Amino acid sequence: MAAETPPLREVTEQPHLQVPMPDGCKLSARVWMPADAEKHPVPAILEHLPYRKRDGTVHRDELTHPWMAAHGYACIRTDMRGSGESEGLLTDEYTEQELQDACDVIAWLRKQPWCDGNIGMMGISWGGFNSLQVAALRPPGLKAIITLCSTVDRFADDIHYKGGCLLNENIGWATNMLSYSSPPPDPQLVGTQYKEMWLYRLNNQPFLGSIWLREQTRSDYWKHGSVCENYGAIETAVLSIGGWHDGYRNTIAHLVENLDAPVKGIVGPWIHKYPHYAEPQPAIGFLQEAQRWWDHWLKNISTGVEREPDYRVWLMDSVKPKRWVDERPGRWINEAQLPSANITRTQWFLSGGANKGIAELTQSDNAQLFTEIASPQTCGSNTGEYFPFTFGPELPDDQTQDDKLSVCFDSAALTKDVDIVGAPTLAIEFQSDQPQAFIAVRLCDIRPDGTSALITMGVLNLAHRESAESPSLLIAGETCNATVILDQIAYRIASGHKLRIALSTTYWPFIWPSPIAATLTLSGASLMLPERQQSTTDNTSFEAPVSAPGWQVDTLRQSSSTRHTSTNKQTGMMTTVIDNDFGESLDVSHGLRSGSKAVETWTIHPHDPLSAKAELHWQQTGGRDDWLWQTDAHTSMHSDSENFYVTANLKVVDNGDTIFEREFTDTIPRRFV
């Protein structure tokens, strides 16, 4: 990635601009803007996050915001209330206070002499979420947003629940947030009050995992901030971007299909990163795309963005599956709009007898199906991470081992290339021998070399088959119907390859198991596959990535990442350990050091869903000169048939002295999960 020099306009930076809120709380903002902005006011672009601008998102901030400022924008990166150098307390995700603060920051920006009153908002993940949510509130002056790796549905398409199943990322992210919220403000910016601010946060912050785990259905808690509840509330122009190797891949198509406001979507082969430095390759010139977007909507400059196809995506070719690939071969395709007449849904039927194993995936509507699914609890170990973002061994591996633990249906070898673009769905008619069960559905590419590559997947808690708001238990032996929606994808499965549908009743460690092992009997099932007609008019291309020079650091400890799964021969317990050392760095400009590590341990017995246990540890370190601190967040979770049992411990050490330690314990009743 090349650094652009010289900049178009000289840039000034303020590391700690305090933005007053109406209630007196001051938010800390890092600001980059043209040096002559007071003489020649510019639009402002807001990124509003809890991830510590001083030592958290500094790497990506340094690549992005100075470049955009040099091209005529004021870029404001606020620490949300209760994070970084901002005052107050962080109490949860996407609270009314958080969104109101963002609206108040926008109102404040419009009054500044260096701002011309036109505002954009952008962000990835949390910042992508609240960009959409703030847009739905329609604060004056907000003209456009860029939302990356975000969601329109906080219940069904976030890190908490998926298809009504409890994602293990729920406890993982709760541990992450307990850790992220524990470091101190930088005394160099806030002065001697840093200790008081630090202790106030530590003594008053909740353990978010308990909040999220109590909301096990699609309640008002999750509807708040889910813009799918009212797409019409968004009137600002929306550019939505995501990656096929990210957990938030569905949002782009949902927005393009449902918004009445101007909207464009881009999906590449990326993980959970901004696309000018994301992998797998190819990365794109995201900053140039963003500038074109902002220039059009905030400066009224004709850049042609309104004439771009609504949906531009990277159609991935098949590659041999492994935990990491540097590049994903394929090509850019585009659709003028969604739904597209160029994408039709073809129907496939699942056919097979009572014997387990590989049966037939056919296009004959005379297919007969009677098969039982009862998977060991260890099925799912090769699925990969929900949202890979550390460049480690996080992608889906060869699915063959999980296929052996599933019931599989294979097509004949394809006689032509098939482009799958969209969200496949599987409709099933079934009976269960237990009142609770879920089904995991994987669509795989069986390659001529014998490997099984995951194309896309979906899961459904069958208690949610009719309603996620009001689930209902299954009645043993009663015939029911359900539809499983798989994640969006753009994938070319080549002639000579086979399609496989793999079905299982477990999916560990991706989701928490049902309280009792269930057997499902399928009496009918059909797959609807979104098939795109190959086009000769696809002409999408992007400029090569550029950036600002980047973060100037000395590396004190290199990063590393490992993932290992093993089975204890004496107990039969299978354990997966994911060990991520994110390294430690020293900022050469202000001397602040920062480092972090995380270890996750997931354990289960193949025949006992109540043996499931999660143990997680996140560590943060930092300081300057002769001041060093360390925080350690440990959490664990297990369950019986009635309850979840959660513990979390936070310990904070300041220059060798333990200044804070707290343990959270909670027992949370299971409700249809």
N, C-alpha and C positions, 0 to 999 in steps of 0.2 A: 504494500500500500504506500503510495507516494505522498509525501507532504508537499502541499502547494506553497510556493514562495515566489514573489513576495505577496503579502495579503493585499487585497484591494483597498482596504481602509485600515488605518492604525487602530489597534484594539487596546482598551484599558480594562483592567480587572479589579473588582472589589471582592475580597474573600469573605466579608462579613457585613453585608448591608442589612440592617435591621428593618423589618417591615412590620409596622404596628397594626395589630388587629383591633377591632372595635371594643373588645373586652379588656384591652391593655396588654395582652400577651404579645410578645415580640418574636417574630419568626426570622431566622437567619437565612440570608440568601447569598449565594455566590453569583456575581454578575459580570458578564462580559459584554461590552458594547463598543461601538465606534467612538474614538476619542473626541470627535466633533459632534456627538449626538445632541448635545444641548443647543448647538447652533442649527443642526439639521436633524430634527427628531426622526426616530425610526420606529417601526413596529417592534413589539416585545413578544418573545416566545417563552412560555412558562413550562418548567418541568418540576413537579411537586411530589417529593418522595420522602420516605422515612429511612433511607439507606445511607445517611451520613456522607454529605458532599465532601467533607475534609479528607476522609480516608476510606470511604466505602465505594462510591461510584466514580472516584476521581479518574480512574483509567479511561473509562468511556467518556466522561465529561471533557477531559482534556483533548480527546480526539475530535469531539463534535462541536462544542459550543464556541470555542475561539474561531473555528473556521466559519461558522454561520455569522458570528459577530463581524468578522472581516468582510462579509458580503452584505452588510448593512442591516443587522438586526441586533436588538438588545436581548441577550439570552439570560434568563433568570432561573437558577437552580435552587429552589427552596428546600431546606430541611423542614419536614412537617412538624407540627406541634409535638413536643416531647421527644424529638430526635436530633442528633447532631448538636449544633449550637443553638437550636431554637428552645424557647421557654415552653413550659406546659407539660402535658402528659399525653402519651400515646396510649389509647385505650382499646383500639380494635382496628380492623381494616374498614376503610370506606365509610366512616361514621359521618353523620350529618355535620359534625364539627369540622372534620377534615375537608368536606366538600365546600362548606361555607367559608372556611379559611381560604381555599383556592379562589372562590368568587371574590372574597375581600382583597386578596392579593391582586387580582385582575383589576378591581376598582382602583386600588392604590396605584398600580402601574399606569393607568390611563391619566392620572393626575400629574405624573412626573414630567418635568420639562424636556427630558430626553426621549419621551415616548410620544408617538403621533396619535395614540388612541386606538390603534388597531392591534389586536391581540391574537396570538396563536397559542395552542397548548399541545404538548407532545410528551411521549413517554413510552417505555417498554415495561411490560408486566404490570406492577402496581401503578406506575405512571401512565400506562396505556389504559388500565381500568378507569382511573379517575379522570383521565381526559374525556372518555366517553360519558362518564357520569356527570361531570361538570358541564359538558356540552348539552346534556339533557336538561340542565337547569337554566340554560340560556342567559348567562350573565351578559350585560351590555358590553359590547366591544369585542367579544370572542367571535372571530370570523371563521376560523378553521382549526382543525386538529389533525395530528398524525398519531395514530394509536398502533402500537406494535405489541405482538404477543399478549393479547388481552382477551377478554370474554364479554359476551352480551348476557350471559346467564351464570350467576354466581353459584347456583346450586348444582346444575347439571353439567357445567363445563368449566369448573375451577379445580383447585387442588384438594377440595374437601370431599365431595361426593361425585360419582360418575354413574349415570344410570341408576341412581339410588344406592349404589354400593359405596361403602366407606373406603376411600383411598388411603393407603398408608402414608401418602404425602401429607395428610392432615396432621398427624403427629410429627412428621418430619419437618414441616414448615413451622409448626408451633415451636419446636425446639430451636429452629433457625431464628425465629423472631425473638424468642427469649434471649438468645445470644446477641443478635443484632442490637437489641434495645439496651444492653447492659453496659457498654463502654461509656466513658465520660466525655463531656464536651472538651474542646481544646482550650486550655487556660490561656494560650497565646491570643485567642480571639475573645473569650468571655471574661478573662481576668480571674480574680480570686474566688468569685462566686461559683466557679466550676464544680467545687466539691458539694456545695449546697444543692445545685441543680442535679448533680449525679445522684446523691443520696435520696433526693425527692423522687426521682424516677424509680430507683431501685425499690424503695419502700412502698410505692403505690401502683406499680405496673401489674396488670393481671397476667395470668398464664392463659394465653389465647386458645390453647388446645381445649381447655374445658368449655369455653364459650362455644367453639365450633362443634364440639362433639355432642353438645346438648341439643343442637338443632339438626335432627336426623331426617326431617321431611322438608318439603319445599314450603317453608313458612314465610311470614312477612319479613323475618330477619334476612332471608336470602333474596326476597323480591326487591328489597331496598338495594339500589345500586345495580340491579339487573335491567339493562336498558331494553331488553327484549320485552319487558312488560309494557313498554310504550315507545316503540320506535319513532312514532311521530313527534315525540318531544325534542328530537335532535333536528335542528335546522341549520347548523353550521356544516361546512364542507368537511368531509371525513376521508382521510387516506388511511387505509387499514393494511398492515403488513404483518406477515407471519412466516413460519418455516415448517416444512413437512416433518422435521425431526423435533418439533416442539409440541408440548401438550396442548397449546392454544392454537391449534391449526384450523378450527372450525369457524372462528369468528369472522374471518374475511368474507367467506361466502354468505354467511348470515347477514352481514351488514350490506353487502352488495345487493342481495335479493330483497331486503326489507326496508331500507332507508328511502325516503322520498327526497331527502337532502342530497346535494351532490356527493357522490361517493366513488372511490376507486379502490381496488384491492390488488396487492402484490403478494405472492407466496413463492419463496425460494426453497432450496433443499436444506435450510439452516436449522441450527439448534436455537436455544433461547438467548439470542444475541442480536444487536443491531447489525443490519446486513452489509455495512461497509467493512466489517471485520469478522463477520460470522463464518463459521464452517459448518458442514462441508462446503467446499467451493462448488460453483462460482459465487463469490461475493459480488455485490453491485455497487455502483456509485450512489449510495443512499443520500449522501449530503447534496449531491447535485439534484436528485429527485426532490428532496425536501425543499431546496431553494426554489425550484420551479413551482412547487406547491405554494410556498409562502409568497413568492413574488406575485403569483396570480391572485391569490385570495386576500393578501394583506397589503399589497402595493398596486394592485390593479394593472399589473404588467402582463401583456399577452405572452404566455409561455407555451400554450398549446396543451396544458394538462387536461383541460376540459374535453379535448378531442381524443384522449387516450382511451383504449378499450377499458371497460369497467373492471375486467378481471384478467390479470396477467400472472401466469403461474409457470413454475418449472416442472415440466413433465419428466419424471425420473425414469431412467432405464434400470433394468435389473442389474444388480451387482451381487457378488458372493457375499452373504451376510457375515459381519463380524462386529465386534464391540465398538470399533471406530473406523471411519473412512475419511480420508482427507478431501476427497472429491467425489461428487455424485454426478455421473454422466447423464445427459439428457438434453432438453432443448426448451426454450421459452415458447409458450403458446398463449393465445389470448382469446377471450370471448367479449364481444361488444357489450353484452349484458347477461345477467342471470335472472331467471332460468334461461338457458340457451336452447334453441331448436337444434343445435349441432350436437347436443348431448341427449341421448335416448336411454331409456332404462330397459335392459334385456333381462328376461326372467330365466333363472336356473332352478332346478328342483333337486332336493336331496333325496337319494334313493338308497335303500339298504335294508337288510334283515336284522334279526335280533342279535346276531353275533357282533361283538365289538371289533373295531379295526377300521381299515380304510374301505369306504363304500363309494358310491358313484355320485358325482355332481353332473347332472344331465340337463338338457333343455327339452326333454320329453315330458309332457304334462300327464303321462300315464305312470309316472314314477310312483312306486310304493315305498312307504317308509315305516319301519317299526324298529326303533333302536333305543337302547338304554345308555345313559351317560352318568357315570359315577366316578369322578376323577380323584386321585390322591391329592392331598392338600399341597403337595410340593409342585404341582403343575403351575407353570408361569415363570420359572426362574430365569428364562432367557428373553423376557420381554423388553428389558432396558428401562431407563429412567423415565419418569413422567415428563420432566423438562430438562434434558441435558443442557448443561451450561458451563462445564469446567474443562472441556476438551479431554476428558478421561474416557475410560471404557464404559460408556453409558448408552450406546445404541443397541437395538435388538440384535441378538446373536442368532445363529442358526437355530431354527425352530424345531428341528428334528426331534430333540429330546422331549420337548413339550408336546409335540404331535403324538409321540408314543403314549403319552398319558392322557390323550384326548380321543374323542371319536372323530375321525376324519372322513371327508368326502372329496374325492378327486375327480376332476374332469378328464376327458381324453386329451391327448396332446393337441394344443391349439394349431389350427391350420393357417392362421394369420395373426399379425400383431393386433393386440387389443389395448386401446388406451382407456384406462379407468380414470374418470375425472368427476369427482363428486363424492357423495356419501352413500356407500352401499347399505342396504337394509336387509335383515333376515326376519321373515315372518315365520313363527313356529306355532304348532298345535302340540300341546304337551300335557302330561300328568306328572305330579310330584308325589313322592311317598312321605314328604315332610311339609310342615306348614310354612317353612322358610327355605328358600334356595335362590341361587343366582346362576346365570349362565354367562360364560365368556365366549365370544365369537372372534376367531381370527381368520382373516382372509390372507392366504399365503401363496407365494409364487414358487412352484416346484420346478427347479432349474434342471437342465440336462445333467449337471454334475451331481445331482442327488440332494443338494442342499435345499432347505426350505426357508425362504426369505419372507419376513412379515411385510405385507402390503399395508394393512390397516386392521384395526380391531375395535370392538365395542363390548360393553358389559351391561347387564341389566339385573337389578334386584327384582325378582319376580313378584315380590309383594307390591312393587311399584308398577305392575303391568298395566294398570288402568289409570292410576293417579299417583303422582309424586307428592301431592298435598295430603291425600287421604289414602295411604297404603292399606292393603287388606291381606290377611294371611291366606295362604293356599289351603284348600281342603284336599286331604290326601285322596288320591284316586280320581279327583274331578278333572275333566278335560277343560283346559284353558287355552287362550290365545294371547300371544304377545309379539311385539315387534322390537327388534334390537337395531338401533341406528349405529352404524360404524362411523369412525372418524373420517372426515374429508381427506381426500388424497388425489394426487395426479401421478399416475404410474403406467408405464408401458410394459405389459407382459408380452414377451416375444413369442412368435411362432415357434412351436416345438416345446414350449413350456406348458405346465399344467396349472390350473387353478385348484386350490385346496381350501375348503372350509373346515376349520378345526374347532370343535365344541368341547367345552369343559365346564364342570361345576365348581371349579376352584381357579384361583389366579393369584398365587403368592410369589413374591411379596408386593405385588401391585395393589391388591385390595385385601381388606381384612375378611377372614372367612365367615361364612354363616355359622350360627351357633351349633348346628348339628349337620352331619354329613348327609346329603340328600342324593337320591337317585331320580333323575328325570327320564321319562319315557316319551320320546318324540313319535307322534303319529303322522305328522306332516310338517314340511318346512320348505320354504322357497326363498331364494336370494334374488334381490333386484339389484342389478349391477349398472351403474351409470357409465355408459360407453360413449365415448366421443368419436365422431367421425373425423378421420385424419384430414387435415386441412393444408392447402398449399398457400393460404393467405396469412399464416402466422408470420409476423415480421417484427415481433417485439425484441428490443435490445436495450441494454443499459450501458452507461459509461462505466469505465473502470473506477474502482474505489479510490477516493482521495481522503485526506484528513488533515487536521492540524498536526504539528510535530509530535504531540503526545506527552504523556506523563514522564517527567525526569526523575528517575529513582535509582538508588543503589539496591541491588538484590542482596538481602541478608540470608535468605533461605529459599532454595528452589522449590517449586511446587511439584507434587506428585500425586498419582491417583491409582488405586488398585481396587479390584473387585474379585472376591473369591467365594465360592460355594463348596461346602463339604458336608459329609454325612458321618455322624458318630456311629461306628459299627456296633457299639454296645447298646446305645439307647435308641438308635434309629432316627434321632433328631437331625434335621437338615438346617444348616446355618449359613446365611449369606452375610458377609462382612464387606462393607463399602468404606474404604479409607481414603479420604481426600485431605491432603495437605495443600492449602492454597498458597503456601509460602509466606515470606515476610519481606517487607520492603521499607526503605528509608527515603522519604521525600526530600530531595536535595534542596528544594527552595525554602522549606520552613522546618526541616529536621524532625518531623513527626514520623515515627515508625509504626507499622501496622502489620499484623499477621493473623491468620486463622487456620484452624484445622477442624475436621468433622469426621466422626466415625459412627456408622450405623450398623447395627447387628440385628438381623431378622432370623428368628428361629421358629421351626414348626416340625411336628411329627406328621408323616404322610397319612396316618389314619386317625388323627385327632385334631379337629379344628380348634378345640379349646386349649391346645398346647401352644397356640400362636403367641409370640412375645416379641416386642420391639424394645430395643435399648439404643439410645442415641446420646452422643456427646459432641457438643460444639464448644470450641475454645477460641477466644479472641485475646490478642496481646497488642500492646502499644505503649507509647510514651515518648519521651524526649530526654536526651542527655542523661541525667541521674534520676529521672522519674520514669518508673516502669510499672505498668499495671497488667493484670490478667483476669479474665472472667471465664468461668466454666459453667456451662449449662448441661445438666444430665437429665434425661427423661426416660421413662419406661412405661409400657402399656401392655396389659394382658386382659383377658376376659373370661367369664364363665357364660352360661347360657342366659343369665339375667342382666349382667352388668359389665361395663368397662371399668377397669381400675387403672388410674393414671397417677403417676408421681412425676414431679419435676423439682430439681434442686438447682439453685443458682448460687454460686460462690464467687465473690469479688475480692481480689487481693490488690492492694495499693502499696507499692514499694515494700513488698514482703509482709505487710500486715493485712490480715483478713478484716475488711471493713464492713462486709455485708455477707450474710448467708440466709437463705430462705428456702423452705421446702413447701411445695404445693402438693396436696394429696386430694384425690377426688374419686368418687364412685358415681358412675353415670349409668342410669338404666338404659338397656338396649330397647329400641322401639323399631321393630321391623328390619333391623340391620344385623 
